[in-house]
Amino acid sequence: MGKLLIVGSVAFDDIETPFGKSDKILGGAGTFIGLAASQFKVESAVVSVVGEDFPQEYLDIFTAHNIDISGIEVVKGGKTFYWKGKYHNDLNSRDTLVTELNTMADFNPIVPDNFKNADVVMLGNLHPNIQLGVIAQMKERPKLIIADTMNFWMDNTWDELMEVIAKIDVLTINDEEARQMTSEYSLVKAAAKIQEMGPKYVVIKKGEHGALLFHKEHVFFAPALPLEEVFDPTGAGDTFAGGFAGYLAESKNISFESLKNAIIHGSNLASFSVERFGTERMLELEKHEVERRLMQFKELTQFNIELT
Ligand code: AMP
């Protein structure tokens, strides 16, 4: 069983979609990553920070999914990170209405001793200095370091972000952000430029249009499953990352072929996550459902052309 270390926000989310409002519910990138990774045979830990207002029953959800919470600091008298977002009618775009960093503003990640030798490290979308702080605490170089980021860090902390990028193996990023990072419209050219900055692999997420994996001259595409029910896309990217990292930590096989499987697993789990508000669907997800949908992924992409 591989060891997976995750750093990411553990939060209260407040979501409005065309189908309804969630009120304040469990969210955060670290939460979605951890829950997705728990579908695999891995020993995982989430490093994060919450306030005293964070309910014990939410922490118990992590523990119930075999996620080590000794790296989740609970700040006495502090308030938990709060994020409020509203989706537009097509669900492809959203407005962030509120971001209250609260305890996240002074977050100083502490990696639990027994995870300083993790095989895989998944750095969720956070300030690059926090991501660097986690890498610096590892006793030995993990087999694989994956990082997620977003336009906000490109706009505000470019130099620190470039330091992170130089130290990682896989960058996961969405298509618009890849274009912004490289000033290239073509995603093929953008991925090549990002590889020159450090990571050997680049995963470009295209939301409901799937994800692309780039490595040298190789490209692989995982579609997103066309779904009847898309209810709340919050956390889809993080769930994708959790499935990706969880699969690789379990398999301990870091090759292009293995990363291809990893982006299919990531897309598969993300397809469940969007079916209900927040983490709801992931919390009731059963193995047979995951396996059935993996078969649908296979069918979606298989065809029988014979070249003569
Ligand atoms: P995604 O839909 O994949 O972009 O992820 C949404 C999750 O990211 C929500 O659960 C939020 O709590 C969390 N989030 C939003 N903004 C931030 C931020 N600035 N830093 C860390 N986490 C955030």
Boltz pocket constraint, residues with backbone or C-beta under 6 A from the ligand:
constraints:
  - pocket:
      binder: B
      contacts: [[A, 9], [A, 11], [A, 12], [A, 13], [A, 27], [A, 28], [A, 29], [A, 83], [A, 99], [A, 125], [A, 126], [A, 233], [A, 234], [A, 235], [A, 236], [A, 237], [A, 238], [A, 239]]
      max_distance: 6.0
